Amino acid sequence: MTERDSTATAQSTTADSTRTCRLSEDVVIEGNLSSTGNLDFAGTITGDISANRLTLLPTARVKGNIRAQHLTIAGQFTGSATASALDIASTAHVEADLAYKTLSIEAGAQCQGKMHKAAGDT
């Protein structure tokens, strides 16, 4: 990623969408992140994320907009998200506007913001 290009693209070594790219807690991104596959994110990002399947691990700190088919939030998230399936873990701290087709929230999760069932494709 160069200074002029603030959009990173995460790619697995094959086109197989079952492969997962993991970005650890020491990763700090100011810009957008996009993956056509599965992404486990443990770092800090100020920017937008799009992925097929995105997991924000407990150490994740995300401020921005998210679009994913399946989104799991276990860390801190501020912004807006659209997902077909949205799972919020007990360790999550969420301040966001959330659109989803299916929603699961574990006991202990801290959620604040608007939540609504999305119509059509997400």
C-alpha positions in Angstrom: 0.0 0.0 0.0 1.4 3.4 -0.9 0.7 6.8 0.6 -1.5 7.7 -2.4 -3.5 4.5 -2.3 -5.2 4.2 1.1 -7.2 1.1 0.0 -5.7 -2.3 0.9 -6.9 -5.5 -0.6 -6.5 -8.7 1.4 -6.0 -11.8 -0.8 -5.5 -15.4 0.1 -3.1 -17.5 -1.9 -5.9 -19.2 -3.8 -9.2 -18.1 -5.2 -10.9 -20.5 -2.8 -13.3 -18.4 -0.7 -12.9 -20.9 2.2 -9.4 -19.5 2.8 -9.1 -16.9 5.6 -6.7 -13.9 5.8 -5.8 -13.0 9.4 -4.5 -9.5 10.3 -3.1 -9.4 13.8 -3.5 -6.9 16.6 -0.3 -5.0 15.7 -1.8 -4.0 12.3 -2.9 -0.3 12.2 -4.7 0.9 9.0 -5.9 4.4 8.1 -7.8 3.7 4.9 -10.1 1.1 3.4 -9.7 -2.7 3.5 -11.4 -5.0 1.0 -11.3 -8.8 0.6 -13.3 -11.1 -1.6 -12.8 -14.0 0.9 -12.8 -14.4 4.6 -11.1 -12.0 6.9 -10.2 -12.2 10.7 -9.2 -8.8 11.9 -7.6 -8.2 15.3 -6.0 -4.8 14.7 -7.1 -1.1 14.5 -8.6 0.5 11.4 -10.1 3.9 10.7 -11.8 3.3 7.4 -14.2 1.0 5.6 -14.1 -2.8 5.4 -15.7 -5.1 2.9 -15.4 -8.9 2.9 -17.4 -12.0 2.3 -17.0 -13.2 5.9 -15.6 -10.8 8.4 -14.7 -11.5 12.0 -13.7 -8.6 14.3 -11.7 -10.4 17.0 -11.8 -9.2 20.6 -8.7 -7.0 20.2 -10.1 -5.3 17.1 -10.8 -1.5 17.1 -12.8 -0.4 14.1 -14.2 3.0 13.2 -15.9 3.1 9.8 -18.4 1.3 7.6 -18.6 -2.4 7.1 -20.2 -4.5 4.4 -20.1 -8.3 4.7 -22.2 -11.3 4.0 -21.4 -12.7 7.4 -20.2 -10.3 10.1 -19.1 -11.4 13.6 -18.2 -8.6 16.1 -16.2 -9.5 19.2 -14.2 -6.3 19.6 -14.9 -2.6 19.5 -16.9 -1.2 16.5 -18.1 2.4 15.8 -19.8 3.2 12.6 -22.4 1.4 10.4 -22.6 -2.1 9.1 -24.7 -4.1 6.6 -24.6 -7.9 6.7 -26.8 -10.8 5.8 -25.9 -12.6 9.0 -24.7 -10.5 12.0 -23.4 -12.1 15.2 -22.4 -9.9 18.2 -20.3 -11.7 20.8 -20.4 -11.1 24.5 -17.0 -9.2 24.3 -18.3 -6.7 21.8 -18.7 -3.0 22.3 -20.8 -1.6 19.5 -21.9 2.0 18.8 -23.3 1.7 15.3 -26.2 1.6 12.9 -26.7 -2.0 11.9 -28.7 -3.5 9.0 -29.0 -7.3 8.9 -31.1 -10.2 7.7 -30.4 -12.4 10.7 -29.1 -11.2 14.1 -27.6 -13.0 17.1 -26.5 -11.1 20.2 -24.7 -12.9 23.1 -25.5 -12.0 26.7 -23.0 -9.4 27.9 -22.5 -7.6 24.6 -22.7 -3.8 24.8 -24.7 -2.4 21.9 -25.8 1.2 21.2 -27.3 2.6 18.1 -30.0 1.7 15.5 -30.7 -1.9 14.4 -33.0 -2.8 11.6 -33.8 -5.8 9.5 -32.5 -5.1 5.9 -34.7 -5.6 2.9 -33.4 -7.1 -0.3 -29.7 -8.0 -0.9 -27.1 -6.9 1.7 
